[in-house]
Amino acid sequence: MDRLIRMLKALGPALPAGKPSEALRAGLGAVFGLGLTAVLLWALQGGGAGLLAHPLLIAPFGASTYLIFAVPNSPLAQPWSAVVGNTASALAATAVVHTGLPVTPAAALAVGVSVLAMASLRAMHPPGGAVALATVLMATPAHLPTLSFALFPVGMGTAALVFLGILWNRATGRVYPFRQPSAPVPLPASDTRLPAELLAHTLSRLRLDANLGTEDLARLIEAAESEALTSRLGPLTAAQVMTANPLCVAPDTPLPELAALFRKHRFKSLPIRRDDGSFGGVVVQSALVGISDPAQRAADLADTTGPYVSVTTPLSELVRLIVEAGQPMLPVLRGQTLAGLITRSDMIALLSGHRHP
């Protein structure tokens, strides 16, 4: 019985239920993209009376539209994959049609050659296979496709879809094109960094690189690390992690005294607390380099632009700021008052289990 249940589940939906708003966003985007693409192709051809009766659209554009507007983060939907994949497939099918083979073997061969072409160009785009098939099926002895067909309407039409996809996705809050990360991806819970090359190799080894981009994988890892961290340590906040009543300096603390404090305690930064208890910024040790005027005060050297958190900031956000943004110290405020500090060493000790909140 258990085996039957597992088999039935395997035949069920593989995707989680999506948000209705996202489905509506993608559907309206498809109308916007495909409709305007038809208008653009019609205008590029010179206009005329054929826009409504005979639009210059081909069936595979429907599949390309779905990828670009519904799953814009997929590697298969990216501009290079879409434009080069469809165009290369049309070129491959055109070459096969001109061999004179019967329709059935020509159709199979065209799709196979298009797959090889897309793979070699790193432009895997499933609608490209449909482009190749449609090219063969639409060909007649009197009207054989030429190289210009691959450029117009296939190449130009796909480029129009991509351009409109960029406009629509960005206007509705989605990132497209979905670029690969150029910097190592930080992992909050372990304070380690995974290079993009390692993520790409992992996807390739698992044969998932056509379905999942390295940026997607990085986001999944980060989310899983944050969930695991919250599960292990509980819903901690800055108030439970911070060091209360830290050593502070007054705004009028002179330069010699600041230098002496840095030498004595080997701090890299000192927070400023005003007479009313409010936070006045941070003096970092490097700000003293090259300054010899004893009239300089802490307020003159203070950095008030750096990030700070409140006592209710959750642990996941603290980890993101300290690990991802590379902040060595986070002032913790209660209203405008300095309540404590969280340092990078404090966070490492907490995450490694050497400190208990």
C-alpha positions in Angstrom: 0.0 0.0 0.0 2.8 2.4 0.9 4.5 1.6 -2.5 1.2 2.4 -4.3 0.9 5.7 -2.4 4.4 6.7 -3.3 3.8 5.8 -7.0 0.6 7.9 -7.0 2.4 10.8 -5.4 5.2 10.5 -8.1 2.5 11.0 -10.7 1.0 14.1 -9.0 2.1 17.8 -9.3 5.8 18.3 -8.8 5.5 22.0 -8.2 4.3 23.7 -5.1 1.2 25.8 -5.3 2.0 29.2 -6.7 0.7 32.6 -5.8 -2.4 33.7 -7.8 -0.8 37.1 -8.1 2.3 35.7 -9.7 0.2 33.7 -12.2 -1.7 36.8 -13.1 1.5 38.8 -13.5 2.9 36.1 -15.9 -0.3 35.8 -17.8 -0.7 39.6 -18.4 3.0 39.7 -19.3 2.5 37.0 -21.9 -0.4 39.1 -23.5 1.8 42.2 -23.4 4.9 40.5 -24.8 3.4 38.4 -27.5 1.0 41.0 -28.6 3.6 43.7 -29.0 6.0 41.3 -30.6 3.4 40.7 -33.3 3.1 44.5 -33.8 6.9 45.0 -33.9 7.4 42.3 -36.5 4.5 43.7 -38.6 6.0 47.2 -38.5 9.5 45.9 -39.4 8.1 44.1 -42.4 6.6 47.3 -43.6 3.1 47.2 -42.2 0.1 46.5 -44.4 -3.2 44.8 -43.8 -2.0 41.5 -42.5 -1.5 42.3 -38.8 -4.7 40.8 -37.5 -5.3 38.1 -40.1 -1.7 36.9 -40.6 0.6 37.9 -37.8 4.3 37.1 -38.2 4.2 34.8 -35.2 5.3 31.2 -35.0 4.0 28.7 -32.6 7.3 28.2 -30.6 7.1 31.9 -29.6 4.3 30.8 -27.2 6.8 28.5 -25.3 9.5 31.2 -25.3 6.9 33.7 -24.0 6.1 31.3 -21.1 9.7 31.0 -20.1 10.5 34.7 -20.3 7.5 36.0 -18.5 6.6 33.1 -16.1 10.0 31.8 -15.0 12.4 34.6 -15.8 15.0 33.3 -13.4 15.4 30.0 -15.3 18.7 29.6 -17.1 16.6 28.4 -20.1 14.8 31.8 -20.3 17.9 34.1 -20.3 18.4 36.3 -23.3 21.4 34.4 -24.7 19.5 31.1 -24.4 16.4 32.4 -26.0 17.7 34.4 -28.9 20.7 32.3 -29.8 18.8 29.0 -29.1 15.8 29.8 -31.3 18.0 31.3 -34.1 20.5 28.5 -34.1 17.6 26.0 -34.2 16.1 27.7 -37.2 19.5 27.7 -39.0 19.9 24.0 -38.2 16.4 23.1 -39.5 16.9 25.2 -42.7 20.1 23.3 -43.5 18.3 20.0 -43.0 15.4 21.0 -45.1 17.7 21.7 -48.0 19.1 18.2 -48.0 15.9 17.0 -49.6 15.1 14.3 -47.0 11.4 13.3 -46.6 9.5 15.2 -43.9 9.6 12.6 -41.1 13.3 11.9 -41.1 14.0 15.6 -41.8 11.9 16.6 -38.8 13.7 14.2 -36.4 17.1 15.2 -37.7 16.4 18.9 -37.5 15.4 18.6 -33.9 18.5 16.5 -33.1 20.8 18.9 -34.8 19.2 21.9 -33.0 19.8 20.3 -29.7 23.4 19.8 -30.5 23.7 23.4 -31.7 22.1 24.8 -28.6 24.2 22.7 -26.3 27.5 23.7 -28.1 26.5 27.3 -27.9 25.4 27.1 -24.2 22.0 28.3 -25.4 19.7 25.6 -24.2 16.1 26.8 -24.9 13.4 24.2 -25.2 11.3 26.2 -27.7 14.3 25.9 -30.0 13.3 22.3 -30.6 9.9 23.4 -31.6 11.4 26.0 -33.9 13.3 23.3 -35.7 10.2 21.1 -36.0 8.0 23.9 -37.2 10.5 25.0 -39.8 10.5 21.5 -41.3 6.7 21.1 -41.2 6.0 24.5 -42.7 8.4 24.0 -45.6 7.1 23.2 -49.0 9.0 22.5 -52.3 7.8 25.9 -53.5 8.6 27.7 -50.3 11.8 26.4 -48.7 13.1 28.4 -45.7 16.2 30.4 -46.2 18.8 31.9 -43.9 16.8 35.1 -43.7 14.0 33.1 -42.0 16.3 32.4 -39.1 16.9 36.1 -38.7 13.3 37.3 -39.4 10.9 36.4 -37.9 12.7 33.9 -35.6 15.7 35.9 -34.4 14.0 39.3 -34.4 10.9 38.0 -32.9 12.7 36.3 -30.0 14.8 39.4 -29.4 11.6 41.5 -29.2 10.2 39.0 -26.6 13.4 39.3 -24.6 13.3 43.1 -24.7 9.7 43.3 -23.7 10.4 40.6 -21.0 13.0 42.9 -19.5 10.6 45.8 -19.4 7.7 43.8 -18.0 9.6 41.7 -15.4 11.5 44.7 -14.0 8.3 46.8 -13.9 6.6 44.0 -11.9 9.4 43.3 -9.4 11.2 40.4 -11.1 14.9 40.3 -12.0 15.5 39.7 -15.7 18.1 39.0 -17.1 18.9 36.9 -14.1 22.7 37.3 -14.0 25.1 34.8 -12.4 26.9 35.9 -9.3 30.3 37.4 -9.9 31.5 37.3 -6.3 31.7 34.4 -3.8 28.4 33.7 -2.1 28.5 34.0 1.7 26.8 31.4 3.8 25.5 33.0 7.1 25.6 30.0 9.5 29.1 28.9 8.8 30.8 32.2 7.8 32.3 30.5 4.8 32.2 31.4 1.2 31.4 29.2 -1.8 32.8 30.4 -5.1 30.4 30.6 -8.0 32.5 28.1 -9.9 32.0 25.5 -7.1 28.2 26.0 -7.2 28.2 25.7 -11.0 30.3 22.5 -10.8 27.9 21.0 -8.3 24.9 21.7 -10.5 26.7 20.2 -13.5 27.6 17.1 -11.5 24.0 16.6 -10.4 22.8 17.4 -14.0 20.7 20.3 -12.7 22.5 23.1 -14.5 19.8 23.4 -17.2 17.1 23.8 -14.6 18.7 25.8 -11.8 21.1 28.8 -12.0 24.0 29.3 -9.6 22.3 32.3 -8.1 19.2 30.2 -7.4 21.4 27.6 -5.7 23.1 30.3 -3.6 19.8 31.7 -2.5 18.6 28.2 -1.5 21.7 27.5 0.5 21.5 30.8 2.3 17.8 30.3 3.1 18.5 26.8 4.3 21.4 28.0 6.5 19.2 30.7 8.0 16.4 28.3 8.7 18.8 25.8 10.3 20.4 28.6 12.3 17.0 29.8 13.6 16.0 26.2 14.4 19.2 25.6 16.3 19.4 28.8 18.3 15.8 29.8 18.4 14.3 33.2 17.5 17.2 35.3 19.0 17.3 39.0 18.7 20.1 41.6 19.1 19.1 42.2 22.7 20.0 38.6 23.6 23.2 38.5 21.6 24.8 42.0 22.2 27.3 43.0 24.8 25.6 45.5 27.0 27.2 48.6 28.4 30.2 48.6 26.1 33.1 50.9 26.4 32.2 54.2 24.8 33.8 57.6 24.3 32.2 61.0 24.5 31.9 63.3 21.5 34.6 65.6 22.8 37.2 62.9 23.6 40.5 64.2 22.3 42.7 62.5 19.8 45.5 61.5 22.3 42.9 59.8 24.5 41.4 58.0 21.6 44.8 56.7 20.5 45.5 55.5 24.0 42.2 53.6 24.2 42.9 51.9 20.9 46.4 50.9 22.0 45.2 49.7 25.5 42.1 47.6 24.4 43.2 46.8 20.9 39.8 47.7 19.6 39.2 48.4 15.9 36.4 50.8 16.6 34.8 52.8 19.5 31.2 53.9 19.7 30.3 57.4 20.7 27.7 58.0 23.4 26.4 61.6 23.9 25.6 63.1 27.3 22.0 62.2 26.9 22.9 58.6 26.1 22.1 58.8 22.4 24.3 57.2 19.8 26.8 59.6 18.1 28.5 57.3 15.6 31.6 55.2 15.5 35.3 56.1 15.5 37.3 53.4 13.6 41.0 53.0 14.3 42.0 53.7 10.7 40.4 57.2 11.0 43.3 58.2 13.2 46.0 57.3 10.7 47.8 60.4 9.5 46.1 62.8 11.9 48.3 64.5 14.5 46.3 67.5 15.5 45.5 67.1 19.2 42.5 69.4 18.8 40.7 66.7 16.9 37.8 65.2 18.8 35.9 62.0 18.5 32.9 63.7 16.9 35.2 65.1 14.2 36.3 61.6 13.3 33.0 59.8 13.7 31.4 57.7 11.0 27.6 58.1 11.3 26.7 56.4 8.0 27.5 52.8 9.0 24.8 50.3 9.7 23.3 49.8 13.1 20.5 47.6 14.4 17.8 47.8 17.0 17.4 45.6 20.0 14.6 43.6 18.2 16.6 42.9 15.0 16.5 39.1 14.5 19.6 36.9 14.5 19.2 36.1 10.7 19.6 39.8 9.9 22.6 40.2 12.2 24.3 37.3 10.5 23.6 38.8 7.1 25.1 42.2 8.1 28.2 40.8 9.8 29.0 37.9 7.4 27.7 39.1 4.1 28.2 42.9 4.4 31.5 42.3 6.3 30.7 44.6 9.2 33.2 44.1 12.1 30.8 45.6 14.6 27.1 46.5 14.9 25.9 49.2 17.4 22.6 48.1 18.9 20.1 50.9 19.6 17.1 51.1 21.8 15.3 54.1 20.3 18.2 56.6 20.0 20.1 55.2 22.9 23.1 53.0 22.5 22.2 49.7 24.2 25.1 47.5 23.3 27.4 46.2 20.6 27.7 43.0 18.6 31.1 42.2 17.2 32.2 39.8 14.5 34.0 37.7 17.1 30.8 37.6 19.3 28.9 36.2 16.3 31.5 33.6 15.4 31.6 32.4 19.0 27.8 32.1 19.1 27.6 30.3 15.8 30.4 27.9 16.7 28.7 27.0 20.0 31.4 28.6 22.2 29.0 31.2 23.5 25.4 30.8 24.8 22.9 33.6 24.5 
